[in-house]
């Protein structure tokens, strides 16, 4: 991953963290890692643990941000989420969410929050 993509990804995760807090979520962890798998953001709201995958793009040349999440990525997310739940057994209600962010130079970021994705 080049530095530009990493910076875009980090900005997207920061924006998502702030967006979730504004919506009443409590941030539990960021960039939780298990072996080669990672969850961008783990948050809670209304007794539900949310595993949030963040995808950020600066243009649509390679498609919409949410279109880049494939089966391999979701399987890695599930592995990391399973490890987190083993360490934190108090959580009984979980869901997987996707935050797709499009950044444009001359306008506010566009947020598209997809809740409770099924894969």
Secondary structure as UniProt FT lines:
FT   HELIX           3..22
FT   TURN            23..24
FT   STRAND          26..34
FT   TURN            35..36
FT   STRAND          37..45
FT   TURN            46..47
FT   STRAND          48..57
FT   TURN            61..62
FT   HELIX           65..68
FT   HELIX           71..87
FT   TURN            89..90
FT   STRAND          94..104
FT   TURN            105..106
FT   STRAND          107..114
//
